[in-house]
Structure formats: C-alpha cells, structure tokens
Amino acid sequence: MDHQELEEGAEKVKLLGIWSSPYVVKVMWALSIKGVEYDYIDEDLRNKSNLLLECNPVHKKVPVLIYQGKPIAESDIILEFIDDVWKDLGYRILPEDPYERAMARFWSKFGLDKLSPPIWKWFTTQGKEQEDACEAAMEQLLVLEKVLDEKKFFGGEGIGFIDLSLGSLSYVIPIYEDIIGVRLITSDKFPRLSAWMEGFLGLPLVKEHLPPLDKLRPRYQAIREAFLSK
C-alpha cells in the first residue's frame, strides 16, 4: 500500500501490529472500550511493509494507528489520541482532572522505565544476575502495590490509562513464572496486584483481545533460551 492507497482508504481506521506485541494489544483494548471498528494489518517485522515504513519512518515499529489517512505511532500516545478523538464514545480512558491525568501518565512511564527492565532482566538471566533483577523487580512491584491501594483497578471501579498501560503484566508475568518455575507475584506478597491481575484478565474486552497464550509461551521460551545461550 502506497501513499495514494492511504488517501483512498482514509475514512477507515487501521491498526498496524504484530500478534504478540503487548503494545499493540493495549491499543486494541482502548479501541474496544470506545467501540471503534478498524482494520487490523499484521506486520512481519523481519520484512517490514512499505506502509509501516511510510507511517512510522522514525522508529519503524508497531503499533501504528491510521486515522483519516494520518498515522500515529507509540502506544501510549495512541491511547491518548483514541481517548481524545472518540471522547463521547464508551468512557474516558484518561481522567478529566489535570492532576489525575498527570499521575496516570507518570505511572504509565514508571511501568516502562522502572518496572519493565528488571522484570525482563529477571526473565532473560540466571544465577546471581537473575536474583538481583528479581530483588529490583520486587521493589518496584511493591511501589505499584501501594499505588493500587484498596482500588479494584488503577482507574478505580473501571479500567483506565494505567490499567491499559500495565495490563500486559497480567498475562506475561504468569508465562515468565511458568517458564522459570518461580513465582514473582504471589497473593501473600502482593495481594492487591494479584487481585488486579485476576480482575483485569477477567474482563470480556481484555479476554477478547489477548494474544493466543499457547503460541506466546513457546515464543518466550525461545527468547529466554536465546539470551541464556549468549
């Protein structure tokens, strides 16, 4: 698909992604909240399409949302865009209050910058390095446990921006735990996070757009083996 095709199909919302990406999945969740219909285009990142390279020439990554022929990249930016464009559909993903909006962005960035790296290192290492990564991950998880407090979701009674941004933890961490054979998040250490993960995964819109976990597990298994063999 070239630039002319982009313009001709401008009225249709499109999402470029790959089936296994948690960043793509959370965009799907947001579109589902708003009830937005879209065409999904699965990409092969080893052989990137001209459409992807044209739509995201800076990062050359997915997800990319195409709205009225214009591309938007980076998952959290896409979430905010979806919330603004379809503000009268579904419910608001970001809080209306400026302070609460700022905090939602802050904790989303916390997940990306402070929580994800030690969890990934815990999954892709072994021995002392893995033990240190586990300790670092537990420290950051405890921070989230306190932020969640007594709420059902980070967004309150319903899921919001933070829930969508951190939502992949609910299905990725159990896969990591299964592969390694060690539990990272337990109900005794993290009762609120454990309840949040269970509640989040139980939502119909979340389950509807989960990647096939039976395909995801061997994919992550191969990734871990590749890292350990270096």
C-alpha positions, 0 to 999 in steps of 0.5 A, a space after each residue: 500500500 502506497 501513499 495514494 492507497 492511504 488517501 483512498 482508504 482514509 475514512 477507515 481506521 487501521 491498526 498496524 501490529 504484530 500478534 504478540 506485541 503487548 503494545 499493540 494489544 493495549 491499543 486494541 483494548 482502548 479501541 474496544 472500550 470506545 467501540 471503534 471498528 478498524 482494520 487490523 494489518 499484521 506486520 512481519 517485522 523481519 520484512 517490514 511493509 512499505 506502509 509501516 515504513 511510510 507511517 512510522 519512518 522514525 522508529 519503524 515499529 508497531 503499533 501504528 494507528 491510521 486515522 483519516 489517512 494520518 498515522 500515529 505511532 507509540 502506544 501510549 500516545 495512541 491511547 491518548 489520541 483514541 481517548 481524545 478523538 472518540 471522547 463521547 464514545 464508551 468512557 474516558 480512558 484518561 481522567 478529566 482532572 489535570 492532576 489525575 491525568 498527570 499521575 496516570 501518565 507518570 505511572 504509565 512511564 514508571 511501568 516502562 522505565 522502572 518496572 519493565 527492565 528488571 522484570 525482563 532482566 529477571 526473565 532473560 538471566 540466571 544465577 546471581 544476575 537473575 536474583 538481583 533483577 528479581 530483588 529490583 523487580 520486587 521493589 518496584 512491584 511493591 511501589 505499584 502495590 501501594 499505588 493500587 491501594 484498596 482500588 479494584 483497578 488503577 482507574 478505580 471501579 473501571 479500567 483506565 490509562 494505567 490499567 491499559 498501560 500495565 495490563 500486559 503484566 497480567 498475562 506475561 508475568 504468569 508465562 515468565 513464572 511458568 517458564 522459570 518455575 518461580 513465582 514473582 507475584 504471589 497473593 501473600 506478597 502482593 495481594 492487591 496486584 494479584 487481585 488486579 491481575 485476576 480482575 483485569 484478565 477477567 474482563 470480556 474486552 481484555 479476554 477478547 483481545 489477548 494474544 493466543 497464550 499457547 503460541 506466546 509461551 513457546 515464543 518466550 521460551 525461545 527468547 529466554 533460551 536465546 539470551 541464556 545461550 549468549 
